[in-house]
Each structure stands twice: as C-alpha cells, then as structure tokens.
Amino acid sequence: MKGLFIHGAQDMRLEDVTTPEPADGEVLLRVRYVGICGSDLHYYFHGKNGENVVREPFAPGHELSATVEADPSGEWAKGTPVTVHPARYGTPVDGIGDRPHLWPGGDYLGSAADFPHRQGAAAEYVVVEKPMLRGLPEGLSLRDAALAEPLGVALHALTVAGDLGDRALVLGAGPVGLLIVAALAARGVEHVAVGDIQEAALDRARALGAHETFHIGRDEVPTTSYPVVFECSGAPASLTQAVASASRAGVVVQVGMLADAAIGVNLAPLVSKEVQLRGTFRFSTEIDEAVDLLATNPSISQVVTHVFPAAEAVGAFETAKDSAASGKVLIAF
C-alpha cells in the first residue's frame, strides 16, 4: 500500500509499505480522506509540533473518513462508511472521570509525543481499535465526514464555554474557527462576530453564518461587548484582543494552541472585568454530535476548500499553510 511519511522538516514522501493486519479487537480501514490539521503543518514544515519532534518516519493525520475493509470479528461489514475517534485514553484520574481526554498516558492518531510514534491515518489502509469507529448516517458523504474530528474540537470548545448567551466573538477564521462559527450558528446564537487578518477567511465565515466581521488591523473590534470570546489563532495579540473584547464577567476560551514559551499578552482587563480564561483541549464525546451535525447541516462542508490526491501531498500542505487561499484541505487516498 501507499503511505505518506514525514522524515523531517519539509521532507515528506509517499512510500510503499506493507498493508497492516488487524488483530483481535481491531478493524482494517480503507482510508478515503484525511484532513490536514495545524499540528500536521508543524510536523511537516518544522519537523516538530511544540516539543514533539519527529524521530522516525511518521505518518500524520487524525482527521479521517474511511470504509471498513476487514473486521476479524464480523461485527463491522466490509464497505461500511465510518469516521474515527482518534484517541486512546490513559489512566483515569479522580475528579475528571468525565474528561478522559485529559487522563495521562493516552495517545492520539498522528502524534509524535511518544516513541515509537503513534502513526497517523495518511495511508491507503490503517488499523484502529473497534471502539474508535463511528458509523456514518445515511446521506453523510465520506468527504464531509472527514470534518467530524475538527468539528468535535469546535463543539468541545462550546462545551467549555458553558452558557453561550446571545452574542459571541470568534477571533481567527481558520478551519477550527470556521467550525466554531458553524456550531454557534447551529446552536442558535443570535449574533456571531468574527475577526481575522484575511478578507477571504472572513468571506468564508459569513457564508457559514457569521453576522458581523472585523478585518483585524483595519477595523476597530469592540471592547467589553461579548459574553463569550473564542480565541482560535494562538497569536498573543489576538489573546490580548479577546480579553479586551470580553464582557464584564465574560468568558474567553483559548482554542488556538499557544507557544510553549513566555508570550507578551495584556491581561489587565482579565482582573478588572473578572473575565474567566479557559483552555480547551481536543474533545471527549463531542465527535458523536459532530457526525449528527454534519449530516443535518450540509452547509458546514463549505469549510473544505481543497481536495488533493495523495501524490500531491506536498502541494496540499503548502495550500493548507496559506490561510488566505484555503480553509480545510483534505488529502484523498
């Protein structure tokens, strides 16, 4: 079979490898689409994602759709369309039993956090444990189902926010920011505002239901105006803006991954307005809601702007890096 492997910074190759065999409790999947995530971009362009360094040929990809190729138990019929919850959970921790994604010792498809690495889904075939499978409802295409994982991330950010109220601001209209816009619109939030530095990204946000947009650097973003703010870019200046734009006693949800370093952020209004700053990390069960939401709201699929064949994966990563040119980019196997 063909598999896509990152060997180091800007060194990615489509290679012939042996097709894996499923063991008891596992299923072999025929991969159809894999989404390119921000972590995948870091692995390719920098050879690492934060402190997670590529130390062996590494298959990226944790956003996928597939069909079942073989299930030794016979539970899943060949050809069944599925998506995958990419997490394997670790050791339960008292007090957070309902948040298994925070337990230590787990892993995630397409992660170089451990060694040997947890290989991802960017290949023609991949083996996963049966509990990770999610069957697709009738009418949900394999192309659109590749959005289930990032939409689960967006929905978990809404869970962390709590009471959404009637006004929300999203800063950063990349793929996850766009999916948060779509989720807020689906939840019936009356006024969704979006800020970004790219006009094309704001166009995509409006198409997904944003009621108001701000071109960062040109337009003035209101302060003390939004009960909930989702910061999706990971840029320190954007976090400063998020705290400034939050209402008194409001909530800022940090969705974008921040650098593992000291950063310059003005948090003075956090104190004077009693704003709560909350982190959000991946998701727990929200992928199930994501599958249903994709099936009932086909307009969400507009987040996908490009689909590349696996043979053109380098071009796919270059396109995904350009936020002016692309939303979510998929690789087709």
C-alpha positions as CSV (number, residue, x, y, z in Angstrom):
1,M,0.0,0.0,0.0
2,K,1.0,3.7,-0.2
3,G,1.6,5.6,2.9
4,L,2.6,9.2,3.5
5,F,5.6,9.7,5.8
6,I,7.3,12.8,7.2
7,H,11.0,12.2,7.7
8,G,11.9,15.7,8.9
9,A,11.3,19.3,8.2
10,Q,9.9,19.7,4.7
11,D,10.8,16.1,3.9
12,M,7.6,14.1,3.2
13,R,7.4,11.0,0.9
14,L,4.7,8.8,-0.5
15,E,6.1,5.3,0.1
16,D,5.3,1.6,-0.5
17,V,4.8,-0.1,2.8
18,T,3.2,-3.4,4.0
19,T,-0.6,-3.4,4.5
20,P,-1.3,-3.9,8.2
21,E,-3.2,-6.8,9.5
22,P,-6.0,-6.3,12.2
23,A,-5.6,-8.3,15.4
24,D,-8.5,-9.2,17.8
25,G,-10.5,-6.1,18.7
26,E,-9.1,-4.2,15.7
27,V,-10.5,-3.3,12.2
28,L,-8.7,-2.6,9.0
29,L,-9.9,0.5,7.3
30,R,-9.6,1.7,3.7
31,V,-8.8,5.4,4.1
32,R,-10.7,7.8,1.8
33,Y,-10.0,11.3,3.1
34,V,-7.6,12.8,5.6
35,G,-7.7,16.4,6.8
36,I,-4.6,18.5,7.3
37,C,-4.6,19.9,10.8
38,G,-2.4,22.7,12.3
39,S,-0.3,20.1,14.1
40,D,0.3,18.3,10.8
41,L,1.6,21.5,9.3
42,H,4.1,21.9,12.2
43,Y,5.3,18.4,11.8
44,Y,5.9,18.9,8.1
45,F,7.3,22.4,8.0
46,H,9.3,22.3,11.2
47,G,9.9,18.6,11.9
48,K,8.1,19.0,15.3
49,N,4.9,20.2,16.9
50,G,5.8,22.0,20.1
51,E,8.1,19.7,22.0
52,N,7.1,16.6,19.9
53,V,9.9,16.0,17.5
54,V,9.7,13.6,14.5
55,R,12.3,11.0,15.4
56,E,11.3,8.2,12.9
57,P,9.4,8.1,9.6
58,F,6.0,9.4,10.7
59,A,2.5,9.2,9.1
60,P,0.5,12.3,10.0
61,G,-3.3,12.5,10.1
62,H,-6.0,12.2,12.7
63,E,-9.0,13.6,10.8
64,L,-10.3,10.9,8.5
65,S,-13.1,9.1,6.9
66,A,-12.9,5.5,5.6
67,T,-14.7,2.3,4.7
68,V,-14.3,-0.9,6.6
69,E,-12.0,-3.3,4.8
70,A,-11.8,-6.2,7.2
71,D,-13.1,-7.0,10.7
72,P,-12.0,-10.3,12.1
73,S,-15.0,-10.4,14.5
74,G,-17.5,-9.9,11.7
75,E,-19.2,-7.1,13.6
76,W,-18.5,-4.4,11.0
77,A,-19.4,-5.3,7.4
78,K,-16.9,-4.6,4.7
79,G,-17.6,-1.3,2.9
80,T,-19.3,0.3,5.9
81,P,-18.5,4.1,5.9
82,V,-17.0,5.3,9.1
83,T,-15.1,8.1,10.8
84,V,-12.7,7.6,13.7
85,H,-12.4,9.0,17.2
86,P,-8.6,9.2,17.2
87,A,-7.9,9.0,21.0
88,R,-6.9,6.1,23.1
89,Y,-7.4,7.0,26.8
90,G,-4.9,6.6,29.6
91,T,-5.2,6.1,33.3
92,P,-8.4,7.5,35.0
93,V,-7.9,10.4,37.4
94,D,-10.2,11.2,40.3
95,G,-12.3,14.4,39.8
96,I,-12.1,14.3,36.0
97,G,-13.7,10.9,35.3
98,D,-16.0,12.6,32.7
99,R,-13.0,14.1,30.8
100,P,-11.0,11.1,29.7
101,H,-9.1,13.1,27.1
102,L,-7.3,14.7,30.0
103,W,-6.1,11.5,31.6
104,P,-2.4,10.8,31.5
105,G,-0.9,8.0,29.4
106,G,-3.2,8.1,26.4
107,D,-2.3,8.8,22.8
108,Y,-3.8,10.1,19.6
109,L,-3.5,9.1,15.9
110,G,-0.8,11.0,14.1
111,S,1.1,12.2,17.2
112,A,4.9,12.2,17.8
113,A,4.5,12.8,21.5
114,D,5.7,9.2,22.3
115,F,8.4,7.0,20.8
116,P,7.7,4.9,18.8
117,H,5.3,7.5,17.4
118,R,1.6,6.9,17.2
119,Q,1.3,6.6,13.4
120,G,-1.5,8.5,11.8
121,A,-4.0,7.8,9.1
122,A,-2.3,9.3,6.0
123,A,-2.2,5.9,4.2
124,E,-4.3,3.8,2.0
125,Y,-5.0,1.4,4.9
126,V,-4.9,1.9,8.7
127,V,-5.8,-0.4,11.6
128,V,-7.7,1.0,14.6
129,E,-9.4,-0.4,17.7
130,K,-13.1,-1.0,17.3
131,P,-14.2,1.4,20.0
132,M,-12.7,4.2,17.9
133,L,-15.1,3.6,15.0
134,R,-18.2,5.8,14.3
135,G,-20.6,4.7,11.6
136,L,-21.9,7.4,9.3
137,P,-25.6,8.1,9.0
138,E,-27.2,7.7,5.5
139,G,-26.5,10.8,3.4
140,L,-23.3,11.9,5.0
141,S,-20.6,11.7,2.4
142,L,-17.1,10.4,3.2
143,R,-15.7,13.7,2.1
144,D,-17.8,15.7,4.6
145,A,-17.3,13.0,7.3
146,A,-13.5,13.9,7.4
147,L,-14.7,17.1,9.2
148,A,-16.0,15.1,12.2
149,E,-12.8,15.3,14.3
150,P,-12.2,19.1,13.9
151,L,-15.9,19.8,14.4
152,G,-15.7,17.7,17.6
153,V,-12.9,20.1,18.7
154,A,-15.1,23.1,18.0
155,L,-18.1,21.6,19.8
156,H,-15.9,20.8,22.8
157,A,-14.8,24.5,22.9
158,L,-18.5,25.4,23.1
159,T,-18.9,22.8,26.0
160,V,-16.0,24.5,27.8
161,A,-17.6,27.9,27.3
162,G,-20.8,26.9,29.1
163,D,-23.7,29.3,28.7
164,L,-23.3,30.8,25.2
165,G,-25.8,33.6,25.6
166,D,-26.9,35.5,22.5
167,R,-23.6,37.1,21.4
168,A,-20.2,35.5,20.7
169,L,-16.9,36.6,19.1
170,V,-14.6,34.3,17.2
171,L,-11.0,35.5,16.7
172,G,-9.3,33.6,13.9
173,A,-11.3,32.2,11.0
174,G,-9.1,29.2,10.1
175,P,-10.7,25.8,9.9
176,V,-11.4,25.4,13.6
177,G,-12.6,29.0,13.9
178,L,-14.9,28.5,11.0
179,L,-16.3,25.3,12.5
180,I,-16.9,27.2,15.8
181,V,-18.9,29.7,13.7
182,A,-20.9,26.9,12.2
183,A,-21.5,25.3,15.6
184,L,-22.6,28.6,17.2
185,A,-25.0,29.2,14.3
186,A,-26.4,25.7,14.6
187,R,-26.9,26.3,18.4
188,G,-28.9,29.3,17.6
189,V,-26.6,32.1,18.9
190,E,-28.3,35.3,17.7
191,H,-25.2,37.3,16.9
192,V,-21.9,35.7,15.9
193,A,-19.0,38.1,15.2
194,V,-15.7,37.1,13.6
195,G,-12.3,38.8,13.4
196,D,-9.4,37.8,11.1
197,I,-6.5,39.3,9.2
198,Q,-7.6,37.8,5.9
199,E,-10.6,39.0,4.0
200,A,-11.0,35.6,2.3
201,A,-11.3,34.0,5.7
202,L,-14.0,36.5,6.7
203,D,-15.9,35.7,3.5
204,R,-15.9,32.0,4.5
205,A,-17.1,33.0,8.0
206,R,-20.0,35.0,6.6
207,A,-21.0,32.0,4.3
208,L,-21.2,29.8,7.4
209,G,-23.4,32.2,9.4
210,A,-21.3,35.0,10.9
211,H,-23.5,38.1,11.4
212,E,-20.6,40.6,11.7
213,T,-17.0,40.5,10.7
214,F,-13.9,42.6,11.5
215,H,-10.7,42.8,9.5
216,I,-8.0,42.8,12.2
217,G,-5.6,45.7,11.6
218,R,-8.2,47.7,9.7
219,D,-11.4,47.6,11.6
220,E,-11.8,48.5,15.3
221,V,-13.0,45.5,17.3
222,P,-15.5,46.4,20.1
223,T,-14.3,46.1,23.7
224,T,-16.3,44.8,26.6
225,S,-19.0,43.6,24.3
226,Y,-19.1,39.8,24.1
227,P,-20.1,37.4,26.9
228,V,-18.1,34.6,25.2
229,V,-15.0,35.0,23.1
230,F,-13.2,32.1,21.3
231,E,-9.6,32.8,20.5
232,C,-8.6,30.4,17.6
233,S,-5.4,31.8,16.2
234,G,-2.9,31.2,19.0
235,A,-1.4,34.7,18.4
236,P,-0.6,36.6,21.6
237,A,-2.0,39.9,20.1
238,S,-5.3,38.0,19.5
239,L,-5.5,36.8,23.1
240,T,-5.0,40.4,24.2
241,Q,-7.9,41.4,22.0
242,A,-10.0,38.5,23.3
243,V,-9.7,39.7,26.9
244,A,-10.4,43.3,25.8
245,S,-13.5,42.3,23.9
246,A,-15.0,40.1,26.6
247,S,-17.9,41.5,28.6
248,R,-17.6,42.0,32.3
249,A,-17.8,38.6,33.9
250,G,-17.4,37.1,30.4
251,V,-15.5,34.0,29.3
252,V,-12.6,33.7,26.9
253,V,-12.0,30.2,25.6
254,Q,-8.4,29.6,24.3
255,V,-8.8,27.3,21.3
256,G,-5.7,28.1,19.3
257,M,-2.6,26.3,20.6
258,L,-0.3,28.8,22.3
259,A,3.5,28.6,22.1
260,D,5.3,26.7,24.8
261,A,7.1,29.8,25.9
262,A,6.6,33.2,27.6
263,I,4.5,35.4,25.5
264,G,3.5,39.1,25.6
265,V,-0.2,39.4,26.5
266,N,-2.0,42.2,28.2
267,L,-4.2,40.5,30.8
268,A,-5.1,43.6,32.9
269,P,-8.7,43.6,31.9
270,L,-8.9,39.9,33.0
271,V,-8.8,41.2,36.5
272,S,-10.7,44.4,36.3
273,K,-13.6,42.7,34.4
274,E,-13.4,39.4,36.3
275,V,-13.1,37.6,32.9
276,Q,-12.5,33.9,33.0
277,L,-9.8,32.5,30.7
278,R,-10.5,28.8,29.9
279,G,-8.4,26.3,28.0
280,T,-9.9,23.7,25.7
281,F,-8.1,20.5,24.5
282,R,-9.4,18.1,21.8
283,F,-12.7,16.6,22.9
284,S,-14.3,13.6,24.7
285,T,-17.7,12.5,23.2
286,E,-18.4,15.5,21.0
287,I,-17.4,13.7,17.8
288,D,-20.8,11.9,18.0
289,E,-22.6,15.2,18.0
290,A,-20.3,16.3,15.2
291,V,-21.3,13.4,13.0
292,D,-25.0,14.2,13.5
293,L,-24.5,17.9,12.9
294,L,-22.6,17.3,9.6
295,A,-25.5,15.0,8.5
296,T,-28.2,17.6,9.3
297,N,-26.3,20.7,8.3
298,P,-24.6,20.1,4.9
299,S,-23.6,23.7,4.6
300,I,-20.8,23.1,7.1
301,S,-19.0,21.2,4.4
302,Q,-18.1,24.7,2.9
303,V,-15.2,24.7,5.3
304,V,-13.5,22.3,2.9
305,T,-11.9,24.4,0.1
306,H,-9.4,22.0,-1.5
307,V,-9.0,18.2,-2.0
308,F,-5.7,16.9,-3.3
309,P,-4.7,13.4,-4.3
310,A,-2.1,11.8,-2.1
311,A,0.5,12.1,-4.8
312,E,0.2,15.8,-4.5
313,A,0.5,15.9,-0.6
314,V,3.3,18.5,-0.6
315,G,1.2,20.9,-2.6
316,A,-1.7,20.2,-0.2
317,F,0.4,21.1,2.8
318,E,1.6,24.3,1.1
319,T,-2.0,25.3,0.3
320,A,-3.2,24.5,3.9
321,K,-0.5,26.7,5.2
322,D,-1.9,29.7,3.3
323,S,-4.9,30.9,5.2
324,A,-5.7,33.4,2.5
325,A,-6.1,30.7,0.0
326,S,-7.7,27.9,1.9
327,G,-10.0,26.7,4.6
328,K,-9.8,23.0,5.4
329,V,-7.6,21.0,3.0
330,L,-8.2,17.3,2.5
331,I,-5.9,14.6,1.0
332,A,-7.8,11.8,-0.9
333,F,-6.5,8.2,-0.9
